[in-house]
Amino acid sequence: MALLTDLTNLNLSDSTKKVIAEYIWIGGSGMDLRSKGRTLSGPVDNPSKLPKWNYDGSSTGQAPGEDSEVILYPQAIFKDPFRRGNNILVMCDAYTPAGEPIPTNKRYNAAKIFNHPDVLAEEPWYGIEQEYTLLQKDVKWPIGWPKGGYPGPQGPYYCGIGADKAFGRDIVDAHYKACLYAGINISGINGEVMPGQWEFQVGPSVGISSGDELWVARYILERITEIAGVVVSFDPKPIEGDWNGAGAHTNYSTKSTRKEGGFEVIKKAIEKLGLKHKEHISAYGEGNERRLTGKHETADINTFKWGVADRGASSPCWSRH
């Protein structure tokens, strides 16, 4: 094992100018991440200088077997905390060989919106709070929980410390530092309400970079849990019953909302959100009906509700101070 560790920690720059680029993309479920590595002749610091690549879309649920080629377009570069040196992680989106975005490529239309002059002028800031649950690999039960049993009720675990309250802190801190190393604007971490559940925050990030950073942060977390022999779950309600679920809460502001008088702009925007609540909630991922019940610090999935510092609202407003 010591030799294996030595080999994985080899510093390539001691013997070659070549570097490894790990190309990352989102798979057919819309939540699974895939990646594969390729060798480059030297360091690259701009995604436009990276070659496009391909993969077998029939193996990821993104193309039929008789026409399976999907093309990866590099979109964002991050330092690789696993291979280190000049090696990089590359966030990509996916296209047909004819250059059309495949149906699961949500980044393509997002980029068109974020590059619109009116949107650029507003400098949209995102802060995304990503909750997740760490599970025991073989039984898919939260770490720190008795196998097939339950811990004490919620209360002492949120931001808790101690061997009977905080489970998996070594994974959480490894992820925190790895994201900072990679160049992700991770702004914090904390233990969450359900034992075995944690949260990291990405942002404030401007425009589409928030999505790239969040996805690569998820990728790094999955790689770290792979090494640790545990499973990370982003399921909205991993444990049924009187336990909090997990979400990716999105904080958002624009130049107009950050100015003096911005609260009035916020209220007008929230009124517009309320008009399309069902349309929006249907796009926020599968399984939210199990989490958004009106209990455990959530609003009911069918109810649009907003308030200032109201944790049970679907659109709570928070002071930026």
VEXSE-804519 format. One record per residue (C-alpha): z, x, y. Coordinates in steps of 0.2 Angstrom, whole numbers, plus 2048, in hexadecimal, padded with zeros to 3 digits. Example, Ala and Ser with C-alpha at 12.3 -4.5 7.8 and 13.67 -1.06 7.14 Angstrom:
BEGIN
82783E7EA 8248447FB 
! end
This chain:
BEGIN
800800800 80480E80C 7F2815809 7EB80480D 7F580381D 7EF814822 7DD80F81F 7DE7FE828 7E6808837 7D8815838 7D381A849 7C0819848 7BE823859 7C4832850 7B4833846 7A682884C 7A081F85C 79D80F852 7A8800854 7AB7F084B 7A87DF853 7B07D084A 7A57C184E 7AF7B184F 7A979F84F 7B078D84C 7AB78583B 7A5774836 7B676B837 7B776F84A 7C8778846 7C5785839 7C179683F 7B57A2837 7B17B583A 7A77C4833 7A67D5839 7977E083D 7957F3843 78F7F7854 788808859 79580A867 7A1800873 79B7F087B 7A47E8889 7987D988D 7937CB881 7827CB888 7807DD881 7847D7870 7777D2863 7767C085D 77B7BE84A 7797B183D 7837A982F 78179C821 78578B829 784783818 79478C813 79D786823 797774823 78C777832 77A77782A 77177081A 76E77C80C 75B77B80D 75C781820 76D78A821 76A79882E 77579683E 7757A284C 7847A9855 7837AC868 7917B886E 79A7B187D 7AA7BA880 7B27CB87B 7C47CF877 7CC7DF871 7D07DF85E 7E37E085B 7E07E3849 7D37F1849 7D87F785A 7CE806862 7BE80086A 7BC7F285D 7BA7E0863 7BB7CE85F 7AC7C4865 7AE7B1868 79D7A9864 795798864 787792858 77578D859 76678984E 75979684C 74F78C859 75D78F866 76477D866 77777C865 77D775855 787765855 79876D854 794779862 79F771870 79F78087B 78C77E87F 78F76E889 79F774890 797784897 78A7798A0 79876F8A8 7A377E8AD 7947878B5 78F7788C0 79177D8D2 79D76F8D6 7A97748C7 7A87878CC 7AD7828DE 7BD7798D7 7C37888CD 7CA77E8BE 7DA7868B7 7E07828A6 7F078689E 7F078188B 80177F881 7FC78186F 80977B863 808780850 812780840 81578E834 814789822 819791812 809796809 80C78E7F8 81477E7FC 80D77A80E 81F777814 82577E824 82D78F823 84078F824 84177E81C 84877C80A 83A7797FE 8387677FC 847764807 84B76281A 85476C827 861765833 85A759840 85175E84F 85B76485E 86077685C 84E77D858 84577C869 84578D871 853791864 8597A185E 8627A684E 85D7A783B 861794839 85778F847 84879A84A 83C79D83C 82D7A983D 8317B284E 8297C2847 8187B9845 81A7B1856 81E7C285F 8107CB856 8047BD85B 80A7BE86D 8087D186F 7F77D1865 7F07C4872 7F67CE881 7ED7DD879 7DD7D3876 7DD7CF888 7E17BC886 7EB7B5895 7F97AF88A 8077AA895 8167A7889 81D7A1879 82B796873 83378E864 82F77C863 83976C85F 83676C84C 83C77B842 82E78683D 82478084C 81F78B85B 81478B86A 80A797874 802795885 7F179B88B 7EE79B89E 7EC7998AC 7DA79C8A7 7CB7978B1 7BD78B8AA 7B678F899 7BF79F896 7CF794892 7C678E883 7C079F87D 7D17A687F 7DA798876 7CE799867 7D07AC866 7E37AA867 7E279D859 7D77AA84F 7E47B8852 7F27AC84C 7E97A883C 7E67BA839 7F87BF83B 7FE7B1830 7F17B6823 7FA7C7823 80B7C0823 8077B4814 80B7A481D 7FF796823 7FD790835 7FA77E837 7F4775847 7F576483F 7FB75784C 809751840 80C75D832 81C75582C 81D74282C 82E73A832 83A73E840 83274E844 828753854 815756852 80B764859 7FE763867 7F476D872 7FA767883 7EE76B891 7F376E8A3 7E576D8B0 7E37708C2 7D57728CF 7D477A8E0 7D57688E7 7E57648DE 7ED7758E2 7EB7728F5 7F6769900 7F47568FD 7EF75A8EB 7FA74D8E3 7EF73F8EA 7E07488E2 7E97498D1 7EE7368D2 7DB7318D5 7D673C8C6 7E37348BB 7DD7238BF 7CC7288B9 7D37308A9 7DB71F8A5 7CB7168A6 7C4720897 7D472388D 7CD71D87C 7BD72787F 7C7737883 7D4735875 7C6734868 7C074586D 7D174D86C 7D1751859 7D5749849 7E7743844 7EE73F855 7F172E850 7FF735845 80773E854 804733863 81072585E 81A72286D 82972C865 82D73F864 828742877 81773A875 80E72B87C 80671E871 7F472386D 7EE712874 7F8713884 7F371D893 80272189D 80672E8AA 8157348B4 81D7428BC 82674E8B0 8257408A3 824748892 82073788A 810734895 7FF73888F 7FB7408A0 80B7478A7 80B7508B8 8157608BB 8197698CB 81077A8CC 81F7828D4 
! end
